[in-house]
Structure formats: structure tokens, C-alpha cells
Amino acid sequence: MFEKFLVKVAIPNKKYFEVAFLAVILSIVALFVFLAFEAVNQGVFSWDLEITKRIQSVSFLTTPVLFISWFGGLAVSFFIFLVVLGFLYLKGYRRETAFMPIVLLTPILNSIVKEIVGRPRPTDTLVSVFEPLPQYSFPSGHVMYYVVFFGFLAFLAISLPKLEPWWRIFWLAFSIPLVFLIGISRVYLGAHWPSDVIGAYLYGGLILLVIILVYLKYVYRFSNVGVK
């Protein structure tokens, strides 16, 4: 399916896709820079506080959101990363196995922006804080990592050639909900403001898009006959 899309749609209309990708990238960068600049100058937005209180008012979410954030813990995320590497290797996707560690750059890129923006995390004087955390708040590291790692895993589930349908369904069903729900989880736990989460989705989405483009250009085309 994905190969047919590349051969019949993407490659014949390469110039249009390049313009579209460039427009998306520039839009994301502009939105992210604007949000980061406002976070530096305003600190906490009024809507940050309002949205956080609304989300935290739903008391039964505690266990689900803790479970969702659990996948972002250092030990758990590293274990899942090794499982994915092992899966790709055993399935014969050796180039993808070698390429996958690029997602580990995400925490470094996140820390750089955190230090530049220097926005404090939510405090228990304003909202409920499940567990005080070190480092700065903008953008959310959990959200960024989920977007890049699980987002790329979902892309591989769609694009890998000769992958069994049930594996595609499994990896998509596992990855996509985590990407969408981690933002709510971090706000509910008082680890981040909603604007931290939005910034992380923008920044993480930008990194994910670049990784996908690099993958398609330098890795994927060498794995599939007829795709240049």
C-alpha cells in the first residue's frame, strides 16, 4: 500500500510534496517559536491554569494517566526501545534497526530548548502536582519523546514492506493512543502546563517529520525495489 502510494502518487508529484513539506515545516517552526517566546515573556497563561484545573477535576483519570506516563520512564522506555530494535532485526529490517537510534536525540534536543526558555514547572500553589520534578517545563520531554519514538514506530508499521498485517495493527494500536494521550497525562499530573504540551507536540512533530524525510531519502529507498 505505502509503496504504491510512493510510486503512483508521491514520486510523480515530488515537487508538490516538497513544497507542502516545506510549508508545514516553516509553519511548525513559526508556531513553536511564537509559543516559546510568549512562554518566556508571560510565564503562565491564563488558559494554562483554566485548562489544567478542568482536566484535574476528573478524578478517575489518575490511574490511566499514570499508566500512560509510565511508558516514558527511563527504564521502561529503554526496554521498549530494545524490544523494537530486536523486532526489526529479527524481521530482517537491518537498515531500520541501524536507523532507529536517531530517536534518542530527542531528549537532548528537548533539554536544549528547556534551558533556553527556562520556564518553571507548575507549582502546588496553583494546581495539583502529583510529583515535583527537576528541570524546566517547556516543552514537555515525555510528549516530545512519545511523538518522535511512537510516532516513528507508527510510521514504520504503515511503511515497512512485507510486514504481516497483524503486526501493523498491533504497532499502530499500541503507538497512536500513547501519542495522543500523553499530553493529557502530563497536564493531569501537574508536570506541565498545556502550553508545554502544545509546544512539545509542535517540536516533536517537527523532529518526527525530519526523521521521516531522512528515512525515506536515505534508508527506505534502498530497501524496496522500484522505489527511487
N, C-alpha and C positions, 0 to 999 in steps of 0.2 A: 504493500500500500504506500509506504513512505517513498520507496524507490520510484514508484510510478509517478508520484507527485513531483519528485525532483526532475525526472526525465521529461515528463509531459507538460509540467506547469512552471516549476521554478527555474530550470536552466534555460528554456526558450524565452522566458521573461526576466532574465537575470538583471538587466538594468533597472527595471521597475522595482524589483525586490531590493536591490541595493539602495535605491532612493528611499524606499519605505523603511528599511532598517536604519538608515542614517537619520531619517526624520524621527523615528522612535527613540533612537539613542540620544539625539540632541534634546528632545522633549523631556526625557527622563532626567538628563543631566541638569537642565534648566529648573525643573521642578524640585529636584533634590537640593540644588544649591540655594534656591529661594527658601526652602523649608529649613535648611541648616542655618542660613543667615538669620531668619526670623527666630529660630530657637536660641541663637546666641543673644539676640537683642531683647527678646521678650521673656525668655526663661520658660515659664509655664503659661500656655494658652488657656483662656477661659473654657474653651471647648474640650481641652485635655481633661480638665478637672470634672466637667459635667459628664463626659462620656465614661470616664473611669468609674465614677460613682454609680452610674446606671448599670454598667457591666458587673460591678462588685455587689450590686443589690440582689443579684441572682445567686442565692446561697448554695443551691445544689450543684453548682459548677465546680466546686472545689476539687473533688476527686478527679473528674475528667480533665481539668486543665493541668493538674499536677502530672497526670499520666502523659499528656501531650508534651509538656516541657521536659519530662523525664528522658525523652529521646535525644535531648540536646545536652545532657550531662556528658562530661568528658569521657568517662569510661564507656558509657552506653553508645555514644556517637562513634567512638573509635572502634568498638566492637562491630557495629552495623557497617561501618566503612570497610572493615576487614572482610565481613561476610559478603558484601557487594563485590569486592575485589576477587574473592575466591570464586564467587558465582560466575563472574565474567571470564575468569581464567579457565575454569573447568568447562565452560560452554564454548571455549575456543576464541573468545574475543580478546586476543592478546593486546592489540593496539589500544582498545578501550581500557584494558587493565592498566597499561602504562600511562594512559592519559588521565585517568580518574583522579590521581593525587593532586591535580591542579586545583580541585575544590578546597584543598587545605590552605590555600592562600586567603580564603575568606576571613578567618579570624584576624589575620594580620592587617588586611585592608580595613576591617571594622575598627580595630584598635587605633589605627592612624587617624581616622575621622573622629573617633571618640575623643582623642587627645586634642585635636584641633578645635572642635566645638566646645568641649569641656562643660557639657550640661549635666548638672547634678541629677541623681535619680529621685523618684518620688519619695517623699518622707511620710512617716506615720502621723504627722500633724495635719496632713492634707487628705490622705487616703489610707486605706488599709494596706500594709506592707507585710506580705507573708514571710519574707526573709530578706533582711538587709544585705545588699550586695556591694562589692567594691567596684571600682572603675566608674567611668561616666556613663551616661544614659543614652545619648544619641549617636548613632542609631542602634537598635536592638541587635545584639550579636546572635541570639537564638534565631530570630526571624531571618536575619541575613543568611545564616548557615542553612536553615531549612529551605529557603528559597533556592539557594545555589545547589546544595547537595541533593535534596529530594526532588528539586525541580529538574536537575540534570538527569537524575535517575528515571524520572517520569519520561523525559525526552528519549532516553535510551530505550525504554520499554516500547515506545512508539516506533523508533527508527531502526533498531537493530535488525539486521536481516536474519531470516531463518530462525527467529526466536519463537518458541511454541506459544500459541495464543493464551494458554492458561498462565504462563509466566508474565506475559504482557499485562493481563488483567490483574494479576497479583501485585506486581510492582506499581501499577497505576493506582490501584485501590489502597495500597499502603502509603504511597508518597503524596498524592494530591491532597487528601484530607489534612495531613500534617502541615503542608504548606499554608493552607487556608486558615487552619485553626490555631496555629502557634501565635499569631498576633493577638487574638482574644485572650489566650492563655497568659501571655506576658503582662497584659494590661490588668487582667483579673488578679494576678498575684502581686500587683503593685511593684513589679520590677521595672516597668517602663510606662511612659505616657503614650497615648495613642499616636501622637506625632512622631515619637521614636519609632513606633511600629511602621507607620506610613513611610518614614524615611528609610527604614530597613528594607521594606518591600521595593522601593524605588532603587536603592543602591544595590540590593541583592539581585533585582531583576536586570539591572544593567550588567552586572558581572556575569549573570547566567547567560544573557544574550551574547556577550562577547565570547564566552566559553563555547557556546553552541556554534557560533560562526567559525571560531578557530577549529573546532572539532570537525565541522563539515568540510572545511577547506583542506586541512592537513591530515586528518585521520580517516574520516568516513569514506572519502572517495577512493582510498586505496583498499578498502575492504569489499567493494562492490563492483562487479563487472558492469560496465555500461553507464556508470555514473562518473562524470569527469568534472 
